[in-house]
Amino acid sequence: MAIQSDYLIIGSGIAGLSFALKAARKGRVTIVTKKGMMDASTNYAQGGIASVLDPNDSFDLHIKDTLESGAGLSKEKVVRMVVENGPDMIQGLISLGVNFSHNKTQTDRLDLTREGGHSRRRIVHTEDLTGQEVERALIHSVEKNNNIQICENHMVIDLITTSKFIRRSLSTNETEETCWGAYVLDVLTGEVTAFLSRITVLATGGAGKVYLYTTNPDIATGDGVAIGYRAGAKVANMEFVQFHPTCLHHAMEKNFLISESVRGEGGRLIDKKGNHFMEHYHPLKDLALRDVVARSIDAELKKSGDECVYLDISHRPQDFIKPRFPHIYKRCLELGIDITKEPIPVVPAAHYMCGGILTDTQGRTTITNLYAIGEVACTGLHGANRLASNSLIEALVFARFAFEDSATMITGNNNYQIPDVPLWDTGSATDSDESVVVSHNWDEVRRMMWNYVGIVRTNKRLLRAMRRIEIIQQEIKDYYWDFIITRDLLELRNLAAVSELIITSATMRKESRGLHYNLDYPERDDKNWRHDTII
Ligand SMILES: Cc1cc2nc3c(=O)[nH]c(=O)nc-3n(C[C@H](O)[C@H](O)[C@H](O)COP(=O)(O)OP(=O)(O)OC[C@H]3O[C@@H](n4cnc5c(N)ncnc54)[C@H](O)[C@@H]3O)c2cc1C
């Protein structure tokens, strides 16, 4: 049995949902998402969405800040496209019913906050729960739309492409590598179904779970990059992993982010003895770019041997902190930390994947009819380092341009026929009684990536990591063919594939730039390395 639609959208975060709402005007849309609709990084975004809305701000300034952050690898054309479309996107969200916070004194204006690397206040937010509010409004609209079918607990295994699955069974004449949908596992029943479509959109988000410590939710296992890469799509800049400087350090809470806007509103980093330390590292102090702050904390921790540093905003009045950061205040208080009175223990953690499936300005990948949008894509916006709050806006803008591009195909070619594809074949796979292998390898990959391919890298550590990941990949391959697939196994397979791509890219780049810092090549080398790492 196969399910057929015009658009197959993989992922229910901001990228997938905003694309779906547009695509539903053109054709039948199916969204598959591997857990519940709300299980997406989007739902956890705190800080907000960067856009030029203040009369004292300008597109040129936002472009300049983004290019500076990108450390020579952001593509100016893409940056301009995203920045100039920003205000329209914010308006679009407001029309959908998103309630952004308003300025306390000029109540007809949106409140704009500031984050590291931004020269102006330009972050639109909903208190400190921006992503949750955006996701709520998008899901509300999607659920009302009769042209959109939603399949929760459906996990994509692999894409259906001409050379991998179609020519094998059908001998079509097609020479171009084309995507015709995906094989999808119903996580609850264990059944695998072919979801066929004219247009397939990877909107699967990031890969923070590759690392032991991350701000990302459990879904962020890099599936889209692994799936796209296995299908033959080009992947770029995987060495640029952003570590957020301030993830809460607490035994009971592993993934809780302390938003950068806490520093934007005056919060300062201190060591155990209460000394400010950022002035020793950068003139912008606590508001230096994330990579600088994360490396500075890493250096402080290595020097002192302490487990964490502290972020202190307690000098600001309670009646400012509580309404401005209600979510952070509440969660910390539940854990016994009153942020109005005491500093918050923090450590850096993997946060954002700047690399991903390589796309053009329309979100097109190197495979025909396959688009990639949101965090899974490498569009050229972020370069070697993402500017804070530039990812939600990127997802919105690329959803728009990818839709407009794909729509011309749907309109211009209504007679297309989707070829038949073979049914999923489980072969002689049996149920495993050894799931400990999967959990052991999960743990090993994440620890190894944290220790050898983290904030500060060396050639020796990268080589060690490469040797280990090759062995783990082989073990997973053997296991994959012998046992009936589960979500855990598929995620592990993707996690390992993405780890290998990160290690390979980090090994290829023989310089330090943006988020990639290698002690054996500590300098930036514009003469030889001012280009993307493409695999
Ligand atoms: C704690 C936190 C705070 C952040 N704060 C900000 C911020 O303030 N501003 C900002 O701009 N950015 C922020 N970011 C980054 C931003 O939230 C993400 O980059 C963005 O939400 C990604 O959106 P997306 O739609 O690409 O992916 P996601 O929102 O992660 O959605 C991915 C979807 O794909 C699904 N999926 C994945 N694999 C599969 C598969 N194999 N089969 C089926 N479905 C699959 C997932 O279940 C999920 O529904 C933050 C991120 C985190 C984690």
PDBQT file of the ligand as one rigid body, heavy atoms in Angstrom, charges set to zero:
ROOT
HETATM    1  C1  LIG A 601      16.422  25.641  23.255  1.00  0.00    +0.000 C 
HETATM    2  C2  LIG A 601      16.485  26.319  21.912  1.00  0.00    +0.000 A 
HETATM    3  C3  LIG A 601      16.322  27.695  21.818  1.00  0.00    +0.000 A 
HETATM    4  C4  LIG A 601      16.372  28.321  20.575  1.00  0.00    +0.000 A 
HETATM    5  N1  LIG A 601      16.142  29.672  20.499  1.00  0.00    +0.000 NA
HETATM    6  C5  LIG A 601      16.086  30.253  19.271  1.00  0.00    +0.000 A 
HETATM    7  C6  LIG A 601      15.716  31.622  19.140  1.00  0.00    +0.000 A 
HETATM    8  O1  LIG A 601      15.426  32.295  20.111  1.00  0.00    +0.000 OA
HETATM    9  N2  LIG A 601      15.691  32.159  17.899  1.00  0.00    +0.000 N 
HETATM   10  C7  LIG A 601      15.996  31.447  16.765  1.00  0.00    +0.000 A 
HETATM   11  O2  LIG A 601      15.958  32.002  15.659  1.00  0.00    +0.000 OA
HETATM   12  N3  LIG A 601      16.331  30.143  16.879  1.00  0.00    +0.000 NA
HETATM   13  C8  LIG A 601      16.371  29.534  18.078  1.00  0.00    +0.000 A 
HETATM   14  N4  LIG A 601      16.688  28.216  18.174  1.00  0.00    +0.000 N 
HETATM   15  C9  LIG A 601      16.905  27.449  16.943  1.00  0.00    +0.000 C 
HETATM   16  C10 LIG A 601      15.561  27.201  16.280  1.00  0.00    +0.000 C 
HETATM   17  O3  LIG A 601      14.611  26.915  17.269  1.00  0.00    +0.000 OA
HETATM   18  C11 LIG A 601      15.632  26.041  15.303  1.00  0.00    +0.000 C 
HETATM   19  O4  LIG A 601      16.719  26.209  14.438  1.00  0.00    +0.000 OA
HETATM   20  C12 LIG A 601      14.369  25.985  14.483  1.00  0.00    +0.000 C 
HETATM   21  O5  LIG A 601      13.249  25.909  15.329  1.00  0.00    +0.000 OA
HETATM   22  C13 LIG A 601      14.401  24.784  13.557  1.00  0.00    +0.000 C 
HETATM   23  O6  LIG A 601      13.148  24.689  12.940  1.00  0.00    +0.000 OA
HETATM   24  P1  LIG A 601      12.914  23.509  11.936  1.00  0.00    +0.000 P 
HETATM   25  O7  LIG A 601      11.511  23.619  11.480  1.00  0.00    +0.000 OA
HETATM   26  O8  LIG A 601      13.987  23.499  10.924  1.00  0.00    +0.000 OA
HETATM   27  O9  LIG A 601      13.138  22.186  12.818  1.00  0.00    +0.000 OA
HETATM   28  P2  LIG A 601      12.396  21.686  14.140  1.00  0.00    +0.000 P 
HETATM   29  O10 LIG A 601      11.596  22.752  14.744  1.00  0.00    +0.000 OA
HETATM   30  O11 LIG A 601      13.399  21.009  14.976  1.00  0.00    +0.000 OA
HETATM   31  O12 LIG A 601      11.414  20.579  13.558  1.00  0.00    +0.000 OA
HETATM   32  C14 LIG A 601      11.917  19.384  13.013  1.00  0.00    +0.000 C 
HETATM   33  C15 LIG A 601      10.787  18.401  12.842  1.00  0.00    +0.000 C 
HETATM   34  O13 LIG A 601      11.209  17.289  12.075  1.00  0.00    +0.000 OA
HETATM   35  C16 LIG A 601      10.746  16.089  12.678  1.00  0.00    +0.000 C 
HETATM   36  N5  LIG A 601      11.619  14.994  12.241  1.00  0.00    +0.000 N 
HETATM   37  C17 LIG A 601      12.961  14.893  12.406  1.00  0.00    +0.000 A 
HETATM   38  N6  LIG A 601      13.403  13.760  11.832  1.00  0.00    +0.000 NA
HETATM   39  C18 LIG A 601      12.322  13.139  11.297  1.00  0.00    +0.000 A 
HETATM   40  C19 LIG A 601      12.126  11.923  10.577  1.00  0.00    +0.000 A 
HETATM   41  N7  LIG A 601      13.136  11.081  10.318  1.00  0.00    +0.000 N 
HETATM   42  N8  LIG A 601      10.878  11.595  10.181  1.00  0.00    +0.000 NA
HETATM   43  C20 LIG A 601       9.820  12.396  10.461  1.00  0.00    +0.000 A 
HETATM   44  N9  LIG A 601       9.944  13.553  11.153  1.00  0.00    +0.000 NA
HETATM   45  C21 LIG A 601      11.181  13.926  11.552  1.00  0.00    +0.000 A 
HETATM   46  C22 LIG A 601      10.807  16.401  14.161  1.00  0.00    +0.000 C 
HETATM   47  O14 LIG A 601      10.042  15.500  14.908  1.00  0.00    +0.000 OA
HETATM   48  C23 LIG A 601      10.271  17.830  14.142  1.00  0.00    +0.000 C 
HETATM   49  O15 LIG A 601       8.863  17.818  14.074  1.00  0.00    +0.000 OA
HETATM   50  C24 LIG A 601      16.630  27.557  19.411  1.00  0.00    +0.000 A 
HETATM   51  C25 LIG A 601      16.799  26.180  19.507  1.00  0.00    +0.000 A 
HETATM   52  C26 LIG A 601      16.720  25.554  20.749  1.00  0.00    +0.000 A 
HETATM   53  C27 LIG A 601      16.882  24.068  20.824  1.00  0.00    +0.000 C 
ENDROOT
TORSDOF 0
